[in-house]
Amino acid sequence: MSIVEIILGSVLLLASVALIIIIILQEGNQQGIGVVSGGADTFFSKNKARSYDAFLARATKWFAVAFVAVVIALNVIAYYTTPADSVEATDSTSVSDQVAETTAPEA
């Protein structure tokens, strides 16, 4: 595992945890039902909720884009660093030849 894979894996972990937290903090579509905050509906809380919800919506989009980009980058790196013929490189004899060698009586 290379340094780039470790760094991207760490970024992926942080982005996924941040995405989960941001989604949990968002207000529901129904009035007065918040997963975490759920306070009283005053004038100040309504205006604060609009800007706070807008911030959480933007943050969700950015962390989702970062999550998808890191996943794609890790898959591309894994694809190009894994040898294409890794299965054939281990043994060049076929299975039937291996079975014949192990079951043939010694003369």
C-alpha positions as CSV (number, residue, x, y, z in Angstrom):
1,M,0.0,0.0,0.0
2,S,1.5,3.3,-1.1
3,I,1.5,6.6,0.8
4,V,-1.0,8.0,-1.7
5,E,-3.4,5.2,-1.0
6,I,-3.1,5.7,2.8
7,I,-3.7,9.5,2.5
8,L,-6.7,9.0,0.2
9,G,-8.0,6.3,2.5
10,S,-7.8,8.7,5.5
11,V,-9.5,11.5,3.5
12,L,-12.2,9.0,2.5
13,L,-12.7,8.1,6.2
14,L,-12.9,11.7,7.2
15,A,-15.2,12.7,4.4
16,S,-17.6,9.8,5.2
17,V,-17.7,10.6,8.9
18,A,-18.3,14.3,8.1
19,L,-21.0,13.4,5.6
20,I,-22.8,11.3,8.2
21,I,-22.6,14.0,10.9
22,I,-23.8,16.7,8.5
23,I,-26.7,14.7,7.3
24,I,-27.7,13.9,10.9
25,L,-27.5,17.6,11.8
26,Q,-29.9,18.7,9.1
27,E,-33.4,19.7,9.9
28,G,-36.3,17.5,8.7
29,N,-38.9,18.7,6.2
30,Q,-41.6,18.8,8.8
31,Q,-41.8,21.8,11.1
32,G,-40.5,21.4,14.6
33,I,-38.9,18.0,14.1
34,G,-35.2,18.2,14.2
35,V,-33.0,15.2,14.7
36,V,-30.5,16.9,17.1
37,S,-31.4,20.6,17.7
38,G,-35.3,20.7,17.6
39,G,-35.8,24.0,19.5
40,A,-38.7,26.4,19.7
41,D,-40.0,28.2,16.7
42,T,-39.1,31.9,17.4
43,F,-38.2,34.6,14.8
44,F,-34.5,34.2,15.6
45,S,-34.5,30.5,15.4
46,K,-36.3,30.5,12.0
47,N,-33.8,32.9,10.4
48,K,-30.9,31.1,12.0
49,A,-32.3,27.8,10.7
50,R,-32.4,29.1,7.2
51,S,-28.8,30.1,7.1
52,Y,-27.8,27.0,9.1
53,D,-29.8,24.7,6.8
54,A,-28.3,26.4,3.7
55,F,-24.8,25.9,5.1
56,L,-25.5,22.2,5.9
57,A,-27.0,21.7,2.4
58,R,-23.9,23.2,0.8
59,A,-21.6,21.3,3.0
60,T,-23.4,18.0,2.2
61,K,-23.0,18.6,-1.5
62,W,-19.3,19.4,-1.1
63,F,-18.5,16.4,1.1
64,A,-20.5,14.1,-1.2
65,V,-18.6,15.3,-4.2
66,A,-15.3,14.8,-2.3
67,F,-16.4,11.4,-1.2
68,V,-17.2,10.3,-4.7
69,A,-14.0,11.8,-6.1
70,V,-11.8,10.0,-3.5
71,V,-13.6,6.7,-4.1
72,I,-13.0,7.0,-7.9
73,A,-9.4,8.0,-7.3
74,L,-8.8,5.0,-5.1
75,N,-10.3,2.6,-7.6
76,V,-8.2,4.0,-10.4
77,I,-5.1,3.7,-8.3
78,A,-6.0,0.2,-7.3
79,Y,-6.7,-0.7,-11.0
80,Y,-3.4,0.5,-12.3
81,T,-1.2,-0.8,-9.4
82,T,-2.6,-4.3,-9.4
83,P,-1.0,-6.5,-12.0
84,A,-3.5,-7.6,-14.7
85,D,-2.1,-11.2,-14.8
86,S,-1.8,-11.7,-11.1
87,V,-3.7,-15.0,-11.2
88,E,-1.6,-16.4,-14.1
89,A,1.6,-15.2,-12.5
90,T,1.4,-17.5,-9.5
91,D,1.4,-20.8,-11.4
92,S,1.5,-21.5,-15.1
93,T,0.4,-25.1,-15.0
94,S,-3.3,-25.9,-15.5
95,V,-5.5,-27.5,-12.8
96,S,-5.8,-30.8,-14.7
97,D,-2.0,-31.0,-15.0
98,Q,-1.7,-30.4,-11.2
99,V,-4.3,-33.1,-10.5
100,A,-2.6,-35.6,-12.8
101,E,0.8,-35.0,-11.1
102,T,-0.6,-35.5,-7.6
103,T,-2.7,-38.6,-8.4
104,A,-0.2,-40.4,-10.7
105,P,1.4,-43.4,-9.0
106,E,5.1,-43.4,-8.7
107,A,6.9,-46.1,-10.6
